[in-house]
Amino acid sequence: MKNDRQSMILEIISQENIETQEQLLTRLQERGINSTQATISRDIKQMHLIKEPAGHGVYKYAVSGNRTRLNFAEKLQTIFRESITSIAYAQNIVVLKTMPGLASAAAAALDSMDIAYMVGSLAGDDTAFLLMRDTDSAAAFCDEIKEML
């Protein structure tokens, strides 16, 4: 649902000059996607959309020129989606199960992201332990990964 909504957002802003989040929300609703302004705001931030001049003092939403960073994030999401088989947490430890041979790569990718609340990781063949600063961070991280999957 999130991926469909974000794909639709990209389609809409490529076809029309969208000036406000409310205008974008209306266009999504016209296409059968019900959402909230808060969700649209999070999507805009996550997708790295910017406002650029559209002429006559008007600004419109557009894809950032830093598209390679977004492509990297999309590729990482695809790799995670296809390699992670389960995720759970106990206290401040997240247990990430992957397809055989991929736990180390997943842990290394997460380590390279410098996630503020992640202390470190330890990976074997198909399981990685991720040490978070506290239980709330572990829960939030699991929720984020589950949403991505």
DRENDO-1510 file (C-alpha; in Angstrom, 1 decimal, always signed):
<recs>
REC; n; res; u; v; w
REC; 1; MET; +0.0; +0.0; +0.0 .
REC; 2; LYS; +2.8; +2.4; +0.9 .
REC; 3; ASN; +4.7; +1.5; -2.2 .
REC; 4; ASP; +1.6; +2.0; -4.4 .
REC; 5; ARG; +0.9; +5.4; -2.8 .
REC; 6; GLN; +4.5; +6.6; -3.3 .
REC; 7; SER; +4.5; +5.4; -6.9 .
REC; 8; MET; +1.2; +7.2; -7.4 .
REC; 9; ILE; +2.7; +10.4; -5.9 .
REC; 10; LEU; +5.7; +10.2; -8.3 .
REC; 11; GLU; +3.3; +9.8; -11.2 .
REC; 12; ILE; +1.1; +12.7; -10.1 .
REC; 13; ILE; +4.0; +15.2; -9.6 .
REC; 14; SER; +5.5; +14.2; -12.9 .
REC; 15; GLN; +2.2; +15.0; -14.7 .
REC; 16; GLU; +0.9; +18.0; -12.8 .
REC; 17; ASN; +2.2; +21.1; -11.0 .
REC; 18; ILE; +1.4; +20.1; -7.4 .
REC; 19; GLU; +1.9; +23.1; -5.1 .
REC; 20; THR; +0.6; +21.8; -1.7 .
REC; 21; GLN; +0.2; +18.6; +0.2 .
REC; 22; GLU; -3.5; +19.2; +0.3 .
REC; 23; GLN; -3.6; +19.3; -3.5 .
REC; 24; LEU; -1.6; +16.1; -3.6 .
REC; 25; LEU; -3.9; +14.5; -1.1 .
REC; 26; THR; -6.9; +15.4; -3.3 .
REC; 27; ARG; -5.3; +14.0; -6.4 .
REC; 28; LEU; -4.5; +10.7; -4.6 .
REC; 29; GLN; -8.1; +10.5; -3.4 .
REC; 30; GLU; -9.4; +11.1; -6.9 .
REC; 31; ARG; -7.3; +8.0; -7.9 .
REC; 32; GLY; -8.8; +5.9; -5.1 .
REC; 33; ILE; -5.9; +6.2; -2.6 .
REC; 34; ASN; -7.2; +7.3; +0.8 .
REC; 35; SER; -4.6; +8.8; +3.1 .
REC; 36; THR; -3.9; +11.6; +5.5 .
REC; 37; GLN; -1.9; +14.8; +5.2 .
REC; 38; ALA; +0.5; +13.5; +7.9 .
REC; 39; THR; +1.1; +10.4; +5.9 .
REC; 40; ILE; +1.7; +12.4; +2.7 .
REC; 41; SER; +4.1; +14.6; +4.6 .
REC; 42; ARG; +6.1; +11.5; +5.8 .
REC; 43; ASP; +6.1; +10.2; +2.2 .
REC; 44; ILE; +7.4; +13.5; +0.8 .
REC; 45; LYS; +10.2; +13.5; +3.4 .
REC; 46; GLN; +11.1; +9.8; +2.8 .
REC; 47; MET; +11.0; +10.2; -1.0 .
REC; 48; HIS; +13.3; +13.3; -0.7 .
REC; 49; LEU; +10.8; +15.4; -2.8 .
REC; 50; ILE; +11.6; +19.1; -3.1 .
REC; 51; LYS; +9.8; +22.2; -4.2 .
REC; 52; GLU; +11.1; +23.9; -7.3 .
REC; 53; PRO; +10.0; +27.0; -9.2 .
REC; 54; ALA; +7.2; +26.4; -11.6 .
REC; 55; GLY; +7.1; +30.0; -12.9 .
REC; 56; HIS; +5.1; +33.1; -11.9 .
REC; 57; GLY; +6.2; +32.8; -8.3 .
REC; 58; VAL; +4.7; +29.4; -7.9 .
REC; 59; TYR; +6.5; +26.3; -6.5 .
REC; 60; LYS; +5.8; +22.7; -7.3 .
REC; 61; TYR; +6.8; +19.3; -5.8 .
REC; 62; ALA; +9.5; +17.5; -7.8 .
REC; 63; VAL; +12.0; +14.7; -7.4 .
REC; 64; SER; +15.3; +15.8; -5.8 .
REC; 65; GLY; +18.3; +16.0; -8.1 .
REC; 66; ASN; +19.9; +13.7; -5.6 .
REC; 67; ARG; +18.1; +10.8; -7.2 .
REC; 68; THR; +21.0; +8.4; -6.8 .
REC; 69; ARG; +20.6; +8.4; -3.1 .
REC; 70; LEU; +16.9; +7.5; -3.5 .
REC; 71; ASN; +17.8; +4.8; -6.0 .
REC; 72; PHE; +20.2; +3.3; -3.5 .
REC; 73; ALA; +17.5; +3.3; -0.8 .
REC; 74; GLU; +15.1; +1.7; -3.2 .
REC; 75; LYS; +17.6; -1.0; -4.1 .
REC; 76; LEU; +18.4; -1.6; -0.4 .
REC; 77; GLN; +14.7; -2.0; +0.3 .
REC; 78; THR; +14.4; -4.5; -2.5 .
REC; 79; ILE; +17.4; -6.5; -1.1 .
REC; 80; PHE; +15.9; -6.4; +2.4 .
REC; 81; ARG; +12.4; -7.4; +1.1 .
REC; 82; GLU; +13.9; -10.4; -0.7 .
REC; 83; SER; +16.4; -11.6; +1.9 .
REC; 84; ILE; +14.7; -11.0; +5.3 .
REC; 85; THR; +12.5; -13.9; +6.4 .
REC; 86; SER; +11.6; -12.6; +9.9 .
REC; 87; ILE; +12.4; -9.9; +12.4 .
REC; 88; ALA; +11.6; -9.8; +16.2 .
REC; 89; TYR; +13.0; -8.2; +19.3 .
REC; 90; ALA; +13.6; -9.1; +22.9 .
REC; 91; GLN; +14.4; -6.2; +25.2 .
REC; 92; ASN; +17.0; -4.1; +23.2 .
REC; 93; ILE; +18.1; -6.9; +20.9 .
REC; 94; VAL; +16.7; -7.3; +17.4 .
REC; 95; VAL; +16.9; -10.8; +15.8 .
REC; 96; LEU; +17.0; -10.6; +12.0 .
REC; 97; LYS; +16.5; -13.9; +10.1 .
REC; 98; THR; +17.5; -13.9; +6.5 .
REC; 99; MET; +17.9; -16.3; +3.6 .
REC; 100; PRO; +21.1; -18.5; +4.0 .
REC; 101; GLY; +24.3; -16.5; +3.5 .
REC; 102; LEU; +22.7; -13.0; +3.7 .
REC; 103; ALA; +22.7; -12.1; +7.4 .
REC; 104; SER; +26.3; -10.7; +7.3 .
REC; 105; ALA; +25.5; -8.5; +4.3 .
REC; 106; ALA; +22.2; -7.2; +5.9 .
REC; 107; ALA; +24.1; -6.4; +9.1 .
REC; 108; ALA; +26.9; -4.7; +7.3 .
REC; 109; ALA; +24.4; -2.6; +5.3 .
REC; 110; LEU; +22.7; -1.5; +8.5 .
REC; 111; ASP; +26.0; -0.8; +10.2 .
REC; 112; SER; +27.0; +1.5; +7.3 .
REC; 113; MET; +23.8; +3.5; +7.8 .
REC; 114; ASP; +25.0; +4.9; +11.1 .
REC; 115; ILE; +21.6; +4.5; +12.7 .
REC; 116; ALA; +21.8; +6.6; +15.9 .
REC; 117; TYR; +20.0; +4.1; +18.2 .
REC; 118; MET; +21.8; +1.0; +16.9 .
REC; 119; VAL; +24.9; +0.2; +18.9 .
REC; 120; GLY; +26.2; -2.6; +16.7 .
REC; 121; SER; +25.5; -6.0; +15.1 .
REC; 122; LEU; +26.7; -9.6; +15.1 .
REC; 123; ALA; +25.9; -11.8; +12.2 .
REC; 124; GLY; +26.2; -15.5; +11.3 .
REC; 125; ASP; +25.0; -17.2; +8.1 .
REC; 126; ASP; +21.2; -16.6; +8.3 .
REC; 127; THR; +20.8; -14.7; +11.6 .
REC; 128; ALA; +21.9; -11.3; +12.8 .
REC; 129; PHE; +21.7; -9.8; +16.3 .
REC; 130; LEU; +21.3; -6.1; +16.3 .
REC; 131; LEU; +21.9; -4.3; +19.6 .
REC; 132; MET; +19.8; -1.2; +20.1 .
REC; 133; ARG; +20.2; +1.4; +22.8 .
REC; 134; ASP; +16.8; +0.5; +24.5 .
REC; 135; THR; +13.7; -1.5; +24.1 .
REC; 136; ASP; +11.7; +1.4; +22.5 .
REC; 137; SER; +14.4; +1.7; +19.8 .
REC; 138; ALA; +14.3; -2.0; +19.1 .
REC; 139; ALA; +10.5; -1.9; +18.8 .
REC; 140; ALA; +10.5; +1.1; +16.5 .
REC; 141; PHE; +13.2; -0.4; +14.3 .
REC; 142; CYS; +11.2; -3.7; +14.0 .
REC; 143; ASP; +8.1; -1.7; +13.0 .
REC; 144; GLU; +10.1; +0.2; +10.4 .
REC; 145; ILE; +11.5; -2.9; +8.8 .
REC; 146; LYS; +8.2; -4.8; +8.9 .
REC; 147; GLU; +6.6; -1.8; +7.1 .
REC; 148; MET; +9.4; -1.9; +4.5 .
REC; 149; LEU; +8.8; -5.7; +4.0 .
</recs>
